[in-house]
Amino acid sequence: MSAGQGDHEHMKTKVVIADDHRLILAGIRRALTGADEFEIVGEAESGAQVLPLINQTNPDVVLLDLRFGDMSGLVCLRAIRQRHPRIKVVVLSAFNDPEHIQAALSEGATAYIVKTISLPDLASALRTALGETLADNARVIGASAGQDDQLGLTERELSMLKALARGLSNRAISKEFWIAEQTVKFHLSNIYRKLGVANRTEAARLAYARGFVTRAA
């Protein structure tokens, strides 16, 4: 192999992408395909597919979601780090709360990219995540600049808080967001925990106080 050929191969970073939503996978594929330095060598739609795919493709990095239907992304991350310590894992998740971010980094994730970034910026974000001189405070990429104003809530949680403050019941919220009532309860519990409140009344009061919802005249 000539030096030129070797240099060309090393320019390509082999990537496995793992997400249980096909539309997300398609978007990631489209975003990275346009970047010369990345080569997608495999796609996993479930946590169980990730390790076998790594064995088959021998990637340099795994771009990993945190939520799969069959297993936790953190469990998957832990298994990758244990069995393939040389492979870098970059988490790409909709969760932007400190608990999820810290958990992923503690399990050995190289960096954490929040899905609030636009797809055209994904290649650049991944490039930054894999940088050799990545500073600790740069390991989280794409977190909402207005997160402090949103009290640490995700966009979906903020929307649910607004619905709750408008007086909607759990059943009404489930219909508005097309999710099960049990899922609504789960999200509301997270919202209460993040806001430091005990119930929906206190959460609604805080939403009005912060201007997320305005009272009708």
N, C-alpha and C positions, 0 to 999 in steps of 0.2 A: 504493500500500500504506500502510495506517495505521501509526502508531507501535506500536499495540497488537499488530498482526499481526506486525510485524517482531520485536518483543520475544519473541513466542511462538515464532517460528521459530528465533531464536537460542538459545532454551532447549534445543532439541533438538540433540544431538551425533550426527552421522551416523557409524555404525560398520559396518565390514566385519569379519566374523569369519572366521578361516582356521584350520582344523584338519582333519586327515585321518581323524578318527574321528567318525562321525555322531552317536554318543551324546554326545560332548563338545560338538559343535555344538548339539545339541538342549538340552543343559543350559545352555550359555551363552545361547542364545536365550531360554530360560525365565527365567534370572536377570536378563537385561537388559530384557526386555519389561516387567517389573514396575516398572522405574525410569523415571519420566516424562521425565528429561532425555536419555535415549538412544533412538536410532532405528536398528535394524539394517536397513541398506540392501542388504546382500549377504552371501552365505556361500560360501566356497571350500573345496573338499575336497582340493585339490592345490595345490602351489606354482605350477604353470603357470597356474592360474585366477586368481591374485591380481591381477596387473597389469591384465589385461583387465577384471576386475571393478572395479578402481579407476577405470579410464577410463570405464566405464559409469555408475558411481554417484557419483563425486566425493565420497568420504567425508571426514570430519574426522580420523578415526583408524582404524587397522587393528589389530585384536587378533590377534596372529600366534603360531602354534605354531612351535617350532624344528625339528620333525621331520616331513618329508613323504616319501612313497614315491618321488617323482620328483625332488626337489631339497632341498638344505639350506635350512632356514628362514633361516640367516644370509645365504645367497646371495639369497634373496627379499628380506630386509630391506635388503641393500645396494642392490638394484635399485630398491626403493621410494624410498629416501633420495636416490638419484641422479636419478630421473625425476620424483619428486613431493616435493621437499624441504619443502613446507609441511605435508604430511600427517604427523601423529604416528603412530608405531608403538609399540605396547605389546606386549611379548612375554608370552605366557601359556604356560608350559612346565612339564613335570614335572621338568626338570633343576634342581637347586638347588645345584650345585657352583660354586665361584668361577670356574672356567674358562669355563663356558657363560655365566654371568651377565656376566662382564667382556667376553667376546667380543660379546655382544648390545649392551651399552651402548657399547662402542667403535665398533660399526657404526652407531650413531646412534639406538638405541632410546630412547624417552622414559623408559620405566620397564620393570621386569621383575616380573611377577607369577608366583609359584610356585603350581602347581596344588594345593598342599596346603591352600589356603584353601577354605572351604566355599562352595558356590554362592550361598547367600543373601548372602554377603559380597562377591561379585564386583563388583556395581555400586558399592559403596562403595570397593572397592580401585581400580577404574577411575577413579572420581571423584578419588581421591587421586593416582593416577598422572598425571592430566591437569591437576592443580592448578598454577597459575602460580608459586606460591612453593614448589614441591617442592624440598626440600633433597636434597643428594647422597646422604646416608645413608638417605633415604626412598625412593630410586628402586627398591629391591628390596622387594617387598611379599609377605607370606605365607610367607617362609622359615620353616622349622620352628624353633620356639623352642628345641627340644632338639637342634639340628643339631650343636652342639659335642660334646654327649654321644654323638652318633652318629658322631663322627669325620669329619663331612662327607659321610657316605654318604646316598644317597636311601633311602626306605623299602624299595624293591625290592632295592637292593644290600645293605642290612642283612639282609633276609630270606635272601638268597643266602649271605651270610657265615655266618649261623646254620646254614644247611643244610650248608655246607662244613665247619663246625666239628663238626657231628654225624657227619661221616665220609662224607657222600654223595659219590659220584663225579659227574663232569660229566654222564654219561648219566642218573644218578638225579635230579640237579638239573633237567635238561632236562624229564624226565617230570613232576616235581613242579610246575614252573612252566609247563608246556605251551609250551616254546620249543625251538628247535633247539640242538644241542650247540655249534655255532659261536657262537650268541648268548650262551650261557653263558660260553664262553671270553672273549668280548668284555667281558662284565660283570665277570668275575673279574679281567681285566687292569686294568680301571678301579679295581676295589676294591684290588688290590695297590698301584697307583700312589698312590691316596689315602691308604692306610695306611702307605706307605713300607716295604712288605715285598717279599720277592723271590719267595715261593712260597706254596702253600696251607698248608703246615705252619706257617709264621710267621704267616699270617693267622689260622689256627685258634687258635694260642697267644695271639694278641692278643685274639681274641674271648672266650676264657675269662678272660683277665686283666682285661678290662673288664666282665665279668659279663653279656655278651650271651647266653652259653650257660653252663649249669651242668652239671657232670659228674654222671652218674647215681651214686647211692649203691651 
